[in-house]
């Protein structure tokens, strides 16, 4: 029969409660971390303050890999392998393996299962059915490297224990540390009696990891591709202001056409994203992230491109239009905009409203004769070049 879950009745703990618990464990503070030794293994604990939508948390780290055996045992052991290639097992040295860090183990979610069902995500399987069913493995390392790191059943068992005790994930970091973060939504969870099982499970998991050789950080194609997509999304917005300022169109249909084309291109890009990014444990997350970024970047970037082509390649002679200001208005808000309405020189159009700068707006007045100079535009979208007054406002007799 499964053990009943504890009933929590309190609010999240305070930092003072955390300090009381770690002091009760005999921990000492250094540089914001609290350090304690259990059975010869050093653990470091840190309090994470609550945020707007998250409770406080405790972070715990320890060095991954087995503890070093006593020096006299090392001297007594005989091996033909160079010492630098051997690991510090308690009992006998063992060859090191490449590190799969960063490696994250967390409870599998419905999103993970959906990603595998859609054949977007591909998760390495250890062959331990109970572990593979409950735990999701995230790593960009080769399957053989990850499998070698997770080979010991004690590691898998204690990793599950950490997750069952509330850890969001157990992570092998590039620095060689094994790390867990445990949210503390209830004060009872910060008691030292509640922290000890998590600390011991983390230590047992770390002990079961083979000795590791640090590997250089290698950027994957998926990582570089995602970075490029994000940068494109970030740059498309300031570029819009630059392009619109340099090559401002007279009417807004260029924006609607460009956005529509960008949305259509975004729709066609979705299956391409899947083909490019599929096949890794984090693929579904990357596909969704890139799709959201491109939903912003492609319509706005398409507008930037159309504005640039229409203006930069336009070699037509400027065309002046003598007209009169019939109406003027300004809008207030986060940004103030200014407009002037004039009789249109386009066939079949009665009037046209033009966006102008504040300096031009305060030089004009209703019933004033003005000259609007435009250019046809390389792609056929008329561009505004200049508006200037040519008379004083007209007065009725």
GIKA-V735040 format. One record per residue. PSI is psi as a letter, one per 30 degrees, with the letter a starting at -180 (none if undefined). BURIAL is I if it has 9 or more other C-alpha atoms within 8 Angstrom, else O. D_CENTER is the distance of its C-alpha to the mean C-alpha in whole Angstrom. Layout:
psi=PSI burial=BURIAL d_center=D_CENTER
psi=PSI burial=BURIAL d_center=D_CENTER
This chain:
psi=k burial=O d_center=42
psi=k burial=O d_center=38
psi=k burial=O d_center=38
psi=k burial=O d_center=37
psi=k burial=O d_center=34
psi=k burial=O d_center=35
psi=k burial=O d_center=35
psi=k burial=O d_center=33
psi=f burial=O d_center=35
psi=l burial=O d_center=33
psi=l burial=O d_center=30
psi=l burial=I d_center=28
psi=l burial=I d_center=29
psi=l burial=O d_center=30
psi=e burial=O d_center=29
psi=e burial=O d_center=33
psi=e burial=I d_center=33
psi=e burial=I d_center=30
psi=e burial=O d_center=32
psi=e burial=O d_center=35
psi=e burial=I d_center=34
psi=e burial=I d_center=33
psi=e burial=I d_center=36
psi=f burial=O d_center=38
psi=f burial=O d_center=37
psi=g burial=O d_center=38
psi=l burial=I d_center=35
psi=k burial=O d_center=35
psi=k burial=O d_center=32
psi=j burial=O d_center=31
psi=h burial=O d_center=29
psi=f burial=O d_center=27
psi=k burial=I d_center=27
psi=k burial=I d_center=30
psi=k burial=I d_center=31
psi=l burial=I d_center=34
psi=k burial=I d_center=36
psi=j burial=O d_center=36
psi=h burial=O d_center=39
psi=f burial=O d_center=38
psi=k burial=I d_center=34
psi=k burial=I d_center=32
psi=k burial=I d_center=29
psi=k burial=I d_center=27
psi=k burial=I d_center=26
psi=k burial=I d_center=24
psi=k burial=I d_center=24
psi=k burial=O d_center=20
psi=l burial=O d_center=21
psi=k burial=I d_center=21
psi=a burial=O d_center=18
psi=e burial=O d_center=19
psi=g burial=O d_center=18
psi=k burial=O d_center=18
psi=l burial=I d_center=21
psi=l burial=I d_center=22
psi=l burial=I d_center=21
psi=k burial=I d_center=23
psi=k burial=I d_center=21
psi=k burial=I d_center=24
psi=l burial=I d_center=24
psi=l burial=I d_center=27
psi=k burial=I d_center=27
psi=k burial=I d_center=27
psi=l burial=I d_center=30
psi=l burial=I d_center=34
psi=l burial=I d_center=36
psi=k burial=O d_center=38
psi=l burial=I d_center=41
psi=l burial=O d_center=44
psi=e burial=O d_center=46
psi=e burial=O d_center=49
psi=e burial=I d_center=47
psi=e burial=I d_center=46
psi=e burial=O d_center=49
psi=f burial=O d_center=51
psi=k burial=O d_center=48
psi=k burial=O d_center=49
psi=k burial=O d_center=47
psi=f burial=O d_center=47
psi=k burial=O d_center=43
psi=k burial=O d_center=42
psi=e burial=O d_center=41
psi=f burial=O d_center=38
psi=f burial=O d_center=37
psi=l burial=I d_center=38
psi=l burial=I d_center=36
psi=h burial=I d_center=37
psi=k burial=I d_center=38
psi=e burial=I d_center=40
psi=e burial=O d_center=43
psi=k burial=I d_center=43
psi=l burial=I d_center=41
psi=k burial=I d_center=38
psi=k burial=I d_center=37
psi=l burial=I d_center=33
psi=l burial=I d_center=30
psi=k burial=I d_center=27
psi=k burial=I d_center=24
psi=g burial=I d_center=21
psi=k burial=I d_center=19
psi=k burial=I d_center=16
psi=k burial=I d_center=18
psi=k burial=I d_center=16
psi=k burial=I d_center=19
psi=l burial=I d_center=18
psi=k burial=I d_center=20
psi=k burial=I d_center=20
psi=l burial=O d_center=19
psi=e burial=O d_center=20
psi=e burial=O d_center=17
psi=e burial=I d_center=18
psi=e burial=I d_center=21
psi=e burial=O d_center=20
psi=e burial=I d_center=18
psi=e burial=I d_center=21
psi=e burial=O d_center=24
psi=f burial=O d_center=22
psi=h burial=I d_center=22
psi=e burial=I d_center=19
psi=k burial=I d_center=18
psi=j burial=I d_center=20
psi=k burial=I d_center=21
psi=k burial=I d_center=23
psi=k burial=O d_center=26
psi=f burial=I d_center=28
psi=f burial=O d_center=31
psi=j burial=O d_center=32
psi=e burial=O d_center=32
psi=e burial=O d_center=31
psi=e burial=I d_center=28
psi=e burial=I d_center=26
psi=e burial=O d_center=27
psi=e burial=O d_center=25
psi=k burial=I d_center=23
psi=k burial=I d_center=20
psi=k burial=I d_center=19
psi=j burial=I d_center=16
psi=k burial=I d_center=16
psi=g burial=I d_center=17
psi=l burial=O d_center=20
psi=k burial=O d_center=23
psi=e burial=O d_center=25
psi=e burial=O d_center=28
psi=e burial=I d_center=26
psi=e burial=I d_center=24
psi=e burial=I d_center=27
psi=e burial=I d_center=29
psi=e burial=I d_center=27
psi=g burial=I d_center=27
psi=e burial=O d_center=31
psi=k burial=I d_center=33
psi=f burial=O d_center=33
psi=e burial=I d_center=33
psi=e burial=I d_center=29
psi=e burial=I d_center=28
psi=e burial=I d_center=31
psi=f burial=I d_center=29
psi=e burial=I d_center=26
psi=e burial=I d_center=27
psi=e burial=I d_center=29
psi=e burial=I d_center=26
psi=e burial=I d_center=24
psi=f burial=O d_center=27
psi=g burial=O d_center=27
psi=f burial=O d_center=24
psi=k burial=I d_center=21
psi=e burial=I d_center=18
psi=l burial=I d_center=18
psi=k burial=I d_center=20
psi=k burial=I d_center=18
psi=j burial=I d_center=20
psi=l burial=I d_center=18
psi=f burial=O d_center=19
psi=f burial=O d_center=21
psi=g burial=I d_center=23
psi=k burial=I d_center=23
psi=k burial=I d_center=23
psi=k burial=I d_center=21
psi=l burial=I d_center=20
psi=k burial=I d_center=19
psi=j burial=I d_center=21
psi=k burial=I d_center=21
psi=i burial=I d_center=24
psi=f burial=I d_center=25
psi=k burial=I d_center=29
psi=e burial=I d_center=31
psi=f burial=I d_center=33
psi=f burial=I d_center=30
psi=f burial=I d_center=30
psi=k burial=I d_center=34
psi=f burial=I d_center=34
psi=f burial=O d_center=36
psi=f burial=I d_center=32
psi=e burial=I d_center=31
psi=e burial=O d_center=33
psi=e burial=O d_center=32
psi=e burial=I d_center=29
psi=e burial=I d_center=30
psi=e burial=O d_center=32
psi=e burial=I d_center=30
psi=e burial=I d_center=27
psi=e burial=I d_center=30
psi=e burial=I d_center=32
psi=e burial=I d_center=29
psi=e burial=I d_center=28
psi=e burial=I d_center=32
psi=f burial=I d_center=32
psi=k burial=I d_center=29
psi=l burial=I d_center=31
psi=k burial=I d_center=31
psi=k burial=I d_center=28
psi=k burial=O d_center=28
psi=k burial=O d_center=25
psi=k burial=O d_center=24
psi=k burial=O d_center=22
psi=k burial=O d_center=19
psi=k burial=O d_center=18
psi=k burial=O d_center=16
psi=l burial=O d_center=16
psi=e burial=O d_center=16
psi=e burial=O d_center=13
psi=e burial=O d_center=11
psi=e burial=I d_center=13
psi=e burial=O d_center=13
psi=e burial=I d_center=9
psi=e burial=O d_center=9
psi=e burial=O d_center=13
psi=e burial=I d_center=12
psi=e burial=I d_center=9
psi=e burial=O d_center=12
psi=e burial=I d_center=14
psi=e burial=I d_center=13
psi=e burial=I d_center=13
psi=f burial=O d_center=16
psi=e burial=I d_center=18
psi=e burial=I d_center=18
psi=e burial=O d_center=20
psi=e burial=I d_center=22
psi=e burial=I d_center=23
psi=e burial=O d_center=25
psi=e burial=O d_center=27
psi=e burial=I d_center=28
psi=e burial=I d_center=29
psi=e burial=O d_center=31
psi=e burial=O d_center=32
psi=h burial=I d_center=33
psi=k burial=I d_center=34
psi=l burial=I d_center=35
psi=e burial=I d_center=38
psi=l burial=O d_center=37
psi=g burial=O d_center=34
psi=f burial=O d_center=34
psi=e burial=I d_center=32
psi=e burial=O d_center=29
psi=e burial=O d_center=30
psi=e burial=O d_center=30
psi=e burial=I d_center=27
psi=e burial=I d_center=25
psi=e burial=I d_center=27
psi=e burial=I d_center=27
psi=e burial=I d_center=23
psi=e burial=I d_center=22
psi=e burial=O d_center=25
psi=e burial=I d_center=23
psi=e burial=I d_center=20
psi=e burial=O d_center=22
psi=f burial=O d_center=23
psi=f burial=O d_center=20
psi=e burial=I d_center=19
psi=f burial=O d_center=21
psi=e burial=O d_center=20
psi=e burial=I d_center=17
psi=e burial=I d_center=18
psi=e burial=O d_center=21
psi=e burial=O d_center=18
psi=f burial=I d_center=16
psi=l burial=I d_center=18
psi=g burial=I d_center=19
psi=l burial=I d_center=17
psi=f burial=I d_center=16
psi=g burial=O d_center=12
psi=e burial=I d_center=13
psi=e burial=I d_center=13
psi=e burial=O d_center=10
psi=e burial=I d_center=9
psi=e burial=I d_center=12
psi=e burial=O d_center=11
psi=e burial=O d_center=7
psi=e burial=I d_center=10
psi=e burial=I d_center=13
psi=e burial=O d_center=11
psi=e burial=I d_center=10
psi=f burial=I d_center=14
psi=f burial=I d_center=15
psi=e burial=I d_center=15
psi=e burial=I d_center=16
psi=e burial=I d_center=19
psi=e burial=I d_center=21
psi=e burial=I d_center=20
psi=e burial=I d_center=21
psi=e burial=I d_center=24
psi=e burial=I d_center=25
psi=e burial=I d_center=25
psi=e burial=O d_center=26
psi=e burial=I d_center=29
psi=e burial=I d_center=30
psi=e burial=I d_center=30
psi=e burial=I d_center=32
psi=e burial=I d_center=34
psi=e burial=I d_center=35
psi=e burial=O d_center=35
psi=g burial=I d_center=37
psi=j burial=I d_center=40
psi=g burial=O d_center=43
psi=l burial=O d_center=45
psi=k burial=O d_center=48
psi=k burial=O d_center=47
psi=j burial=O d_center=48
psi=k burial=O d_center=50
psi=j burial=I d_center=51
psi=k burial=O d_center=53
psi=a burial=I d_center=52
psi=k burial=I d_center=52
psi=j burial=I d_center=50
psi=f burial=I d_center=50
psi=k burial=O d_center=48
psi=k burial=I d_center=45
psi=l burial=O d_center=42
psi=k burial=O d_center=39
psi=k burial=O d_center=36
psi=l burial=O d_center=35
psi=b burial=O d_center=31
psi=e burial=O d_center=28
psi=k burial=O d_center=30
psi=k burial=O d_center=33
psi=l burial=I d_center=34
psi=k burial=I d_center=38
psi=k burial=I d_center=40
psi=k burial=I d_center=43
psi=k burial=I d_center=45
psi=l burial=I d_center=48
psi=k burial=I d_center=50
psi=k burial=I d_center=48
psi=g burial=O d_center=50
psi=k burial=O d_center=48
psi=k burial=O d_center=51
psi=g burial=O d_center=50
psi=k burial=O d_center=48
psi=e burial=O d_center=50
psi=l burial=O d_center=47
psi=k burial=I d_center=44
psi=k burial=O d_center=42
psi=k burial=I d_center=40
psi=k burial=I d_center=37
psi=l burial=I d_center=38
psi=l burial=O d_center=38
psi=e burial=O d_center=39
psi=e burial=O d_center=41
psi=e burial=I d_center=43
psi=e burial=I d_center=43
psi=f burial=O d_center=45
psi=f burial=O d_center=47
psi=l burial=I d_center=48
psi=l burial=I d_center=50
psi=k burial=I d_center=51
psi=g burial=I d_center=54
psi=k burial=I d_center=54
psi=k burial=I d_center=54
psi=l burial=I d_center=51
psi=k burial=I d_center=50
psi=j burial=I d_center=47
psi=k burial=I d_center=46
psi=l burial=I d_center=44
psi=k burial=I d_center=43
psi=f burial=I d_center=43
psi=k burial=I d_center=39
psi=e burial=I d_center=39
psi=g burial=O d_center=37
psi=g burial=O d_center=40
psi=j burial=I d_center=38
psi=k burial=I d_center=40
psi=k burial=I d_center=39
psi=k burial=I d_center=40
psi=e burial=I d_center=41
psi=k burial=O d_center=43
psi=k burial=I d_center=45
psi=k burial=O d_center=48
psi=k burial=I d_center=51
psi=g burial=O d_center=54
psi=l burial=O d_center=57
psi=l burial=O d_center=57
psi=k burial=I d_center=56
psi=k burial=O d_center=59
psi=k burial=O d_center=61
psi=k burial=O d_center=63
psi=none burial=O d_center=67
